[in-house]
């Protein structure tokens, strides 16, 4: 059995975008090719995909799954046992939710609430979040725990949809403002935690009801991504000469979804007290500089101009959790490699 990415997506219920992301971050590469040169997934690739999805469902952050798979292999029987245990816990939770919903329905039938649909939607969304975050993490996730954050997101999604409906396009002033506001709101609603950001993104990709509940459609997501790139390129244009801007326009934004897990891994290493010369930290720092030079080139003068832009323009870092201490940490790791 050999499957194309589209066939694998249909058979597993994952999206093609998710499988491409796993490929991009090095978690799962198609290991075969057809006679026509198309990349194909083999049975071994499918087994690895199961391990990735199972580990994710067991609560391991995506940024840590590659490390886990690179270590001593956990047997499939052990992984299945762990997933069965997790499912049994989820079944117990779902039973409690079922009982709560029945109670709520009875109360609503007695006329005790004027808006039953909102209560039900809220409970459903709460249940969805619990698949991706532990109870302790949910306490630290403002989007889940703080009503004001939810109201702010709802207002922003409404504003973006209105902009799309009136024909705004990436690069238009109103689209730029909304995209930059989106990233500021991302930082606030995730507690400036890039690992939380990637799990919210994964939830929106993998849960059919998520987009309906949040209003963040695939079209809106693409609109915001393209508008954010346009808005930040407009900022860089104040600092870079035309020849460097040409490279930026071609490559900036290509690794949009590879940066958050990398930043999360570096923050975790820094906060755990790992020294910059640790081999794991150096590997992460090497990946950082590879992704940076992909759009910035190798000219030190251009690097200096880009650093100046990042230092003076908060909108270039909003929502990323990158601060000066992290940059110093990465530089120290890179210095040790020269």
C-alpha positions as CSV (number, residue, x, y, z in Angstrom):
1,X,0.0,0.0,0.0
2,X,1.4,3.4,-1.1
3,X,-0.6,6.5,-0.7
4,X,-0.4,10.1,-2.1
5,X,-0.8,12.9,0.4
6,X,-4.4,13.5,-0.7
7,X,-5.2,9.8,-0.2
8,X,-3.6,9.7,3.2
9,X,-5.5,12.8,4.2
10,X,-8.8,11.2,3.2
11,X,-8.1,7.9,4.9
12,X,-7.0,9.4,8.2
13,X,-9.2,12.5,8.5
14,X,-6.2,14.8,8.7
15,X,-5.8,17.7,6.4
16,X,-3.3,17.9,3.6
17,X,-2.0,21.1,5.2
18,X,-1.3,19.2,8.4
19,X,0.6,16.4,6.6
20,X,2.6,19.0,4.7
21,X,3.4,20.7,8.0
22,X,4.6,17.4,9.4
23,X,6.8,17.0,6.4
24,X,8.1,20.5,6.6
25,X,9.1,20.2,10.3
26,X,10.8,16.8,9.7
27,X,8.3,14.6,11.6
28,X,7.0,12.6,8.6
29,X,8.4,12.5,5.1
30,X,6.9,10.4,2.3
31,X,9.6,7.7,1.8
32,X,8.7,6.3,-1.7
33,X,8.1,7.7,-5.1
34,X,5.8,6.5,-7.9
35,X,7.1,5.8,-11.4
36,X,6.0,9.3,-12.3
37,X,8.0,10.8,-9.5
38,X,5.2,11.5,-7.1
39,X,6.0,11.2,-3.4
40,X,4.2,8.4,-1.7
41,X,3.6,7.2,1.9
42,X,4.5,3.6,2.7
43,X,3.1,1.3,5.5
44,X,6.0,2.3,7.6
45,X,5.2,6.0,7.1
46,X,1.6,5.3,8.1
47,X,2.8,3.5,11.3
48,X,5.0,6.6,12.1
49,X,2.0,8.8,11.5
50,X,0.0,6.8,14.0
51,X,2.8,7.3,16.5
52,X,2.8,11.1,15.9
53,X,-1.0,11.4,16.2
54,X,-1.1,9.1,19.3
55,X,1.6,11.0,21.1
56,X,-0.1,14.3,20.2
57,X,-3.4,13.0,21.6
58,X,-1.6,11.9,24.7
59,X,-0.6,15.5,25.3
60,X,2.9,15.7,24.0
61,X,3.6,19.1,22.3
62,X,4.3,18.8,18.6
63,X,7.7,20.4,19.2
64,X,8.7,17.5,21.4
65,X,7.4,14.6,19.3
66,X,10.4,14.6,16.9
67,X,12.7,14.2,19.9
68,X,10.5,11.4,21.3
69,X,10.5,9.5,18.0
70,X,14.2,9.9,17.7
71,X,14.8,8.2,21.1
72,X,14.3,4.5,22.1
73,X,11.2,3.4,20.3
74,X,8.1,2.8,22.4
75,X,6.4,-0.4,21.3
76,X,3.1,-0.2,19.5
77,X,1.5,-2.3,22.2
78,X,2.6,0.1,24.9
79,X,1.4,3.1,22.8
80,X,-1.9,1.5,22.2
81,X,-2.3,0.7,25.9
82,X,-1.6,4.4,26.7
83,X,-4.1,5.6,24.2
84,X,-6.8,3.2,25.4
85,X,-6.3,4.5,28.9
86,X,-6.6,8.1,27.7
87,X,-9.7,7.2,25.7
88,X,-11.3,5.6,28.8
89,X,-10.6,8.8,30.7
90,X,-12.1,10.8,27.9
91,X,-15.2,8.6,27.9
92,X,-15.7,9.2,31.6
93,X,-15.3,13.0,31.0
94,X,-17.8,12.8,28.1
95,X,-20.2,10.9,30.3
96,X,-20.0,13.7,32.8
97,X,-20.5,16.3,30.1
98,X,-23.5,14.2,28.8
99,X,-25.1,14.3,32.3
100,X,-24.4,18.1,32.5
101,X,-26.0,18.7,29.1
102,X,-29.1,16.7,30.1
103,X,-29.4,18.7,33.3
104,X,-29.0,21.9,31.3
105,X,-31.6,20.8,28.7
106,X,-34.1,20.1,31.5
107,X,-33.4,23.5,33.0
108,X,-33.8,25.2,29.6
109,X,-37.1,23.4,29.0
110,X,-38.3,24.9,32.3
111,X,-37.6,28.3,30.9
112,X,-34.7,29.1,33.1
113,X,-32.4,30.5,30.4
114,X,-33.3,32.7,27.4
115,X,-30.3,31.6,25.2
116,X,-29.9,27.8,25.4
117,X,-27.9,27.6,22.1
118,X,-25.1,29.8,23.5
119,X,-24.8,27.6,26.6
120,X,-24.6,24.4,24.5
121,X,-22.1,26.0,22.1
122,X,-19.9,27.1,25.0
123,X,-19.9,23.6,26.6
124,X,-19.1,22.0,23.2
125,X,-16.2,24.4,22.7
126,X,-14.9,23.7,26.2
127,X,-14.9,20.0,25.5
128,X,-13.0,20.6,22.3
129,X,-10.3,22.6,24.1
130,X,-9.8,19.8,26.6
131,X,-8.6,17.5,23.9
132,X,-5.6,19.7,23.3
133,X,-4.8,21.2,26.7
134,X,-4.4,19.8,30.2
135,X,-6.4,21.3,33.0
136,X,-3.4,23.2,34.2
137,X,-2.7,24.6,30.8
138,X,-6.2,25.7,30.3
139,X,-5.9,27.8,33.5
140,X,-2.9,29.5,31.8
141,X,-4.6,30.0,28.4
142,X,-6.4,33.4,28.5
143,X,-8.5,32.6,25.4
144,X,-10.1,29.8,27.4
145,X,-10.1,31.2,30.9
146,X,-10.8,34.9,30.4
147,X,-14.2,36.0,29.0
148,X,-12.7,39.3,27.9
149,X,-10.2,37.5,25.6
150,X,-13.1,35.6,24.0
151,X,-15.0,38.8,23.4
152,X,-11.9,40.4,21.9
153,X,-11.4,37.5,19.5
154,X,-15.1,37.5,18.5
155,X,-15.0,41.2,17.7
156,X,-11.7,40.8,15.7
157,X,-13.1,37.9,13.7
158,X,-16.2,39.9,12.9
159,X,-14.1,42.9,11.8
160,X,-11.9,40.7,9.5
161,X,-15.0,39.0,7.9
162,X,-16.5,42.5,7.3
163,X,-13.2,43.6,5.6
164,X,-13.2,40.5,3.4
165,X,-16.9,41.0,2.5
166,X,-16.2,44.5,1.3
167,X,-13.4,43.3,-0.9
168,X,-10.3,44.3,1.1
169,X,-7.1,42.5,-0.1
170,X,-3.8,41.7,1.6
171,X,-1.7,44.9,1.4
172,X,-4.6,47.3,1.8
173,X,-4.2,49.6,4.8
174,X,-7.2,48.1,6.6
175,X,-6.1,44.6,6.0
176,X,-2.6,45.4,7.3
177,X,-4.0,46.9,10.5
178,X,-6.3,44.0,11.1
179,X,-3.5,41.4,10.5
180,X,-1.1,43.2,13.0
181,X,-4.0,43.5,15.5
182,X,-4.5,39.7,15.0
183,X,-0.9,39.0,16.1
184,X,-1.2,41.3,19.1
185,X,-4.3,39.5,20.1
186,X,-2.6,36.1,19.6
187,X,0.0,37.1,22.1
188,X,-2.5,38.3,24.7
189,X,-4.9,35.3,24.3
190,X,-2.1,32.6,24.4
191,X,-0.2,34.2,27.3
192,X,2.6,34.8,24.8
193,X,3.1,31.0,24.6
194,X,4.0,29.8,21.1
195,X,3.4,26.2,22.0
196,X,-0.2,27.2,22.9
197,X,-0.5,29.0,19.6
198,X,0.4,25.9,17.6
199,X,-2.0,23.7,19.5
200,X,-4.8,26.2,18.9
201,X,-3.8,26.2,15.2
202,X,-3.9,22.4,15.2
203,X,-7.3,22.4,16.9
204,X,-8.7,24.7,14.2
205,X,-7.2,22.4,11.5
206,X,-8.3,19.1,12.9
207,X,-11.6,19.7,14.5
208,X,-14.5,20.2,12.0
209,X,-16.5,22.1,14.5
210,X,-13.7,24.5,15.5
211,X,-14.0,26.7,12.5
212,X,-17.8,26.9,12.9
213,X,-17.5,27.9,16.5
214,X,-14.6,30.4,16.1
215,X,-15.6,31.8,12.8
216,X,-12.0,31.4,11.5
217,X,-12.7,29.8,8.1
218,X,-9.9,28.6,5.8
219,X,-10.5,31.7,3.7
220,X,-10.1,34.0,6.7
221,X,-6.9,32.1,7.8
222,X,-5.4,32.6,4.4
223,X,-6.4,36.2,4.3
224,X,-4.8,36.9,7.6
225,X,-1.6,35.0,6.7
226,X,-1.2,36.9,3.5
227,X,-2.1,40.3,5.1
228,X,0.4,39.8,7.9
229,X,3.2,39.1,5.4
230,X,2.2,42.2,3.4
231,X,2.0,44.3,6.5
232,X,5.4,43.2,7.8
233,X,7.1,43.6,4.4
234,X,5.8,47.2,4.4
235,X,7.6,47.8,7.7
236,X,10.8,46.2,6.5
237,X,10.7,48.4,3.4
238,X,11.5,51.4,5.6
239,X,14.8,49.8,6.5
240,X,16.0,47.7,3.5
241,X,17.3,48.7,0.0
242,X,15.3,47.4,-3.0
243,X,17.6,44.4,-3.8
244,X,17.2,43.0,-0.3
245,X,13.5,43.7,-0.3
246,X,13.2,41.6,-3.5
247,X,14.6,38.6,-1.6
248,X,12.4,39.3,1.4
249,X,9.3,39.4,-0.8
250,X,10.2,36.0,-2.3
251,X,11.0,34.2,0.9
252,X,9.5,36.0,4.0
253,X,6.6,34.1,5.5
254,X,7.6,30.8,3.9
255,X,8.4,29.3,7.4
256,X,5.5,31.0,9.1
257,X,4.4,27.8,10.9
258,X,7.9,26.5,11.5
259,X,8.9,29.4,13.7
260,X,6.5,28.9,16.7
261,X,7.6,25.3,17.5
262,X,11.2,26.4,17.2
263,X,10.8,29.4,19.4
264,X,8.8,27.2,21.9
265,X,11.7,24.6,22.0
266,X,14.3,27.3,22.6
267,X,12.2,29.0,25.3
268,X,11.8,25.6,27.0
269,X,15.5,25.0,26.8
270,X,16.3,28.4,28.1
271,X,13.8,28.3,31.0
272,X,15.1,24.8,31.9
273,X,18.6,26.3,32.4
274,X,20.2,24.5,29.5
275,X,23.5,26.2,28.6
276,X,23.8,27.8,25.1
277,X,26.6,25.3,24.2
278,X,24.4,22.3,24.8
279,X,24.2,20.2,21.6
280,X,20.4,20.3,21.6
281,X,20.4,24.1,21.9
282,X,23.0,24.4,19.2
283,X,20.9,22.3,16.9
284,X,17.9,24.6,17.5
285,X,20.1,27.7,17.0
286,X,21.4,26.3,13.7
287,X,17.8,25.8,12.6
288,X,17.1,29.4,13.6
289,X,19.9,30.9,11.5
290,X,19.0,28.7,8.5
291,X,15.4,30.0,8.6
292,X,16.6,33.6,9.2
293,X,19.1,33.6,6.3
294,X,16.5,32.0,4.0
295,X,14.8,35.4,3.8
296,X,17.6,37.7,5.1
297,X,20.5,36.4,3.0
298,X,24.1,36.2,4.3
299,X,25.2,39.9,4.1
300,X,26.1,41.1,7.7
301,X,25.1,44.7,6.7
302,X,21.6,43.5,5.8
303,X,21.4,41.5,9.0
304,X,22.2,44.7,10.9
305,X,19.4,46.5,9.1
306,X,16.9,43.7,9.9
307,X,17.9,43.7,13.5
308,X,17.4,47.4,13.7
309,X,13.9,46.9,12.2
310,X,13.1,44.2,14.8
311,X,14.4,46.4,17.6
312,X,12.4,49.5,16.6
313,X,9.2,47.9,15.3
314,X,7.2,46.0,17.9
315,X,4.7,44.8,15.2
316,X,7.5,42.6,13.7
317,X,7.6,40.5,16.9
318,X,4.1,40.7,18.1
319,X,2.6,37.3,19.0
320,X,6.0,35.6,18.7
321,X,7.2,35.5,22.3
322,X,10.7,36.5,21.1
323,X,12.4,38.9,23.5
324,X,15.9,40.2,23.8
325,X,16.9,37.5,26.3
326,X,16.0,34.8,23.8
327,X,17.9,36.5,21.1
328,X,21.0,36.7,23.3
329,X,20.6,33.0,24.1
330,X,20.5,32.1,20.4
331,X,23.5,34.3,19.7
332,X,25.5,32.7,22.4
333,X,24.7,29.2,21.0
334,X,25.7,30.3,17.5
335,X,28.9,31.9,18.8
336,X,30.0,28.6,20.2
337,X,29.6,27.0,16.8
338,X,32.0,29.3,14.9
